[in-house]
């Protein structure tokens, strides 16, 4: 599986483990989000929620909602 473009597998991983994985992929997810990937936006929202950065959390969740995810 090419994880550089297909991040849907992260949906099936438990939340705590997913947040750890997201932390290691942060740069990639930020790039994907900037390119309009709504799944990346949602995952970044999850990450920032765990980090208690509620401003960024809201930004990424709102962007994902607007994109339809």
C-alpha positions as CSV (number, residue, x, y, z in Angstrom):
1,X,0.0,0.0,0.0
2,X,1.3,3.4,-0.9
3,X,0.7,5.4,2.3
4,X,2.0,8.6,0.6
5,X,-1.4,9.0,-1.2
6,X,-3.8,6.5,0.4
7,X,-4.4,7.3,4.0
8,X,-7.8,5.7,4.3
9,X,-6.3,2.8,6.2
10,X,-5.9,5.1,9.2
11,X,-9.7,5.2,9.7
12,X,-9.6,1.6,10.9
13,X,-7.0,2.1,13.6
14,X,-7.9,2.9,17.2
15,X,-7.9,6.6,18.0
16,X,-4.9,6.6,20.3
17,X,-2.8,4.7,17.9
18,X,-4.0,6.8,15.0
19,X,-2.9,10.0,16.7
20,X,0.6,8.5,17.3
21,X,0.9,7.6,13.6
22,X,-0.4,11.0,12.5
23,X,2.3,12.7,14.6
24,X,4.9,10.9,12.5
25,X,3.2,11.9,9.2
26,X,2.4,15.5,10.1
27,X,4.3,17.1,7.3
28,X,2.7,14.8,4.7
29,X,-0.8,15.3,6.1
30,X,-0.4,19.1,6.1
31,X,0.7,19.0,2.4
32,X,-2.2,16.7,1.6
33,X,-4.6,19.0,3.5
34,X,-3.3,22.0,1.6
35,X,-4.0,20.1,-1.6
36,X,-7.7,19.6,-0.6
37,X,-7.6,16.1,0.9
38,X,-10.5,16.0,3.3
39,X,-9.4,12.8,5.0
40,X,-6.1,14.5,5.9
41,X,-8.0,17.5,7.2
42,X,-10.1,15.2,9.5
43,X,-7.0,13.4,10.7
44,X,-5.3,16.7,11.5
45,X,-8.3,17.7,13.5
46,X,-8.0,14.5,15.5
47,X,-4.3,15.2,16.1
48,X,-4.8,18.7,17.2
49,X,-7.7,17.7,19.5
50,X,-5.4,15.3,21.2
51,X,-2.7,18.0,21.5
52,X,-5.4,20.3,23.0
53,X,-4.8,22.9,20.3
54,X,-8.4,23.6,19.8
55,X,-8.0,26.5,17.4
56,X,-6.1,24.3,14.9
57,X,-8.5,21.4,15.7
58,X,-11.5,23.6,14.8
59,X,-9.8,24.9,11.6
60,X,-9.1,21.4,10.2
61,X,-12.5,19.9,11.3
62,X,-14.3,22.8,9.7
63,X,-12.3,22.4,6.5
64,X,-13.1,18.7,6.4
65,X,-16.8,19.5,6.9
66,X,-16.7,22.0,4.1
67,X,-15.1,19.4,1.8
68,X,-17.7,16.9,2.8
69,X,-15.9,14.5,5.1
